[in-house]
Amino acid sequence: MQENFHRITLSFYRYVILDNLQELRDEMYKDLSNLSVLGRIYIAQEGINAQISVPEPEWEKFMAYLDSSNFFKGVDLKIAIEDDGKSFYKLIVRIRHKIVADGLDDKSFDVTNVGKHLSAKEFNDAMDMPDTVVVDMRNHYESEVGHFRNAVLPDADTFRQELPIVLDYLKDKKEKKILLYCTGGIRCEKASAFFRHHGFEDVNQLNGGIIHYARQVKAEGLESKFIGKNFVFDDRLGERITDEIISVCHQCGEASDRHINCANDACHLLFIQCESCAEKMSGCCTPACKDIVSLPIEEQRKYRKIEKSDPIRNVFKSRLRPNLRDIIAQSPYINLTSNPKP
């Protein structure tokens, strides 16, 4: 927070066979730490998925680092649209089974048989064609603050849940032109191959996702058919694409697209809260959580140790969407601060 230089926030991915993952992970962590890079990087045998911030003074060294790698040279970088450099505060490099949790058996279909990549202009033009179906391949909390006009918005919490939902929705639309989009393109890369495997022939995906789309729209003077905010998975939680606010505060119902995590660390629920409710509720999702954050830090820590099977913990972690207003309106409510479980 006190750095006197600017950071560049970006993301990139690449499907490529990686070996010696532990050695690669350790080398990457060391090399990027030396450049003061922050963020989250997941590597798997199938490739890499990275969301990071790079100090501007180290940018040329960072690019040289990528170009020196046989795996990552020439990778397509998606640079943030709105960027104050305060997106990440530590560096994490982890080995995963997959770079995106999709629940698919990659051996059951050709993961390289992907859809056609479309530029922003091509995507706009395709949206205007008859018999075109536009599908948002993101989670519900992403699409509720911003999406393409007339897009199908699956009600799913995860990409793993979304794939069968979309497949079922499209089952009688195999003759139509299918347009897929996501944040930076990585989910569409796998989804397009999955749908082609299931008999869809005219499958298309937005090249570089919403991030590239927004940059191309601005650079080329195109109409933005995406409205609202683009949700991002860092401390910013969103980049504004257009001025429209298409969602509401989950607590009072006023127009807002301000995502936050509940200030009670034993809860940490992601929800939309306007600034007025944030002040009234101390950044919390319910009165119960507000009570907890008012406790001394030692008492708050007791709640973080509650086992996941505990009913109280389940209240914290339950999917409270779409309406926290009913919970706040309930009086009296269960005061979870009375007898914390050690």
C-alpha angles and dihedrals in degrees: 000000000000098000114129095210133071125254128212115222116209145152134210140170138186133185104222133137109260125191133191090032097179092052091046091048093051094046092047093050092050095045095047093044088056087057092047090241114166131194144069124306124180121191128186137163087271096055146276137307117189138179110178147146121229125199107247092229088057096046097105091048090049092051089048088052092054093044091052090061122087087208103048106027111129094008114165109254120208105205118201119260097211110032131166090165093246097110103110134023104189140024121250123180112179137175113232136181087237133008089230121029102234103146091228129138100232091196091063095068142018104272090188094060093090131164127266114283113232130199120226092266093046090049091050091048092048091051089060093055120101118253093026120142118199115201127192107218093195133095124274094256090055097049095044092071097039140002144143115282113267092005123150106251110199116212096232135134096206141024088244090059093043100058097067091040092056093042090055092047092051097042094106094038102069092124093057130090107259119207117192128189139173139161102288104352103262097109092047090052091064096033095054091053089047093053093045087053088056094055105272109137106178098057118153134177135199106253110236092001126243092327094062091038093058092049093048093047090054096043095047099036093241128160111262108231088180111087130196128002133343108226112226130192101237137077091288092062092197150026119213113237100170134005095250116112105205101172136062138226108271090221108045104012096237119139110279140138096186108132118198138163116242110267089229102092090204087063109026091173114177111230144140116267128172119223092254093055090043089060094045094044099037089239092303131131099222139016088252091059090045088056091052096051089052090062124092111276091250090059092046091056090061089067093052089060095055109123116251090239091060113108091228091055089049089056089054094048099039120116099257094177135151101025127029088160092082091052093050091045092055111103126215098025128186107274104222093187097071102084112011114198111236 
